[in-house]
Amino acid sequence: MQNNSREGFRVYARTERRRIDDDNDEQMENKPGKRDSDPNPSSGPSSALAYLDPHYWDERFSSEEHYEWFKDYSHFRHLIQNNVKPSSSVLELGCGNSQLSEELYKDGIVDITCIDLSIVAVEKMQSRLLSKGFKEIKVLQANMLDLPFSDECFDVVIEKGTMDVLFVDAGDPWNPRQETMDKVMATLDNVHRVLKPDGIFISITFGQPHFRRPLFEAPKFTWSVEYNTFGDGFHYFFYILRKGKRSYDDKELDERSEKPSIRLFQDELEGEDFLFRTRINDDDDDESNGDS
């Protein structure tokens, strides 16, 4: 049943991908918050594996002014306001060219540090923020797998789609490759380390609970795990991990880790967010065919 569900998703995904490619101009014409300075805003690279290449991001950021993965701030602002105090010190992982830090600042959260692996993204973000008067926001080149910050120095760490990139070559989502797991756990280790004893990690993602909970709930972490959803129709996931608040209720953990069938979310059919996932499936298929 599990294999049939995955294959059914892949067939449906390919069909939708072709439909979106054919109808791209019509679908994206009136949608705000997509890429600026890009003639084909929802196409993305030909293979999801490109997302792992630093040169791809440098080239992309050199010509692209703005893109919001997984909806813009207005869709989850209420969730931020419910969980992040204006006095919080915030670290954003993988800022790219998103306007998230600007929106947080406008809502009174001014102690913000943004990092990205791409020096092109960092320099353009620094310039953009200065031109808009957001002088207090700090932007640094850094790797989330090895954060250059001292222990327990941030109240909040937030990522929006950044960790999803680590999964593009994960293989079977039910049993990811060890290399993928090592990168994901290194990221979570670093986030847990830099969070203050009562800090919060917010992860905004495609990742469904039956995939993400086993990672978030590794025994070495002390945070509790909860999530909300946002978006029109079906939803994206907004995880809230509260350091030092973990409950070790084995029965509850077993229930949370139950694996439902894979569902396709309506919002994921929009633009590059959807193609990001379908191309992961295509890459997996190509690799499987190559091994046979």
Buried (B, 14 or more C-beta within 10 A) or exposed (E): EEEEEBEEBBEEBBEBBEEBEEEBEEBBEEEEBBBEEBEEBBBBBEBBBBBBEEEBBBBBBEEBEBBBBBBBBEBBBEBBEEBBEEEBBBBBBBBBBBBBBBBBBEBEBBBBBBBBBBEBBBBBBBEBBEEEEBEEBBBBBBBBBEBEBEEBBBBBBBBBBBBBBBBBBBBEBEEBEEEBBEBBBBBBBBBBEBBBEEBBBBBBBBBBBBBBBEBBBEEEBBBBBEBBEBBEEEBBBBBBBBBEEBEEEEEEBEEBEEEEEBEBBEBBBBBBBBBBBBBBBBBBEEEEEEEE
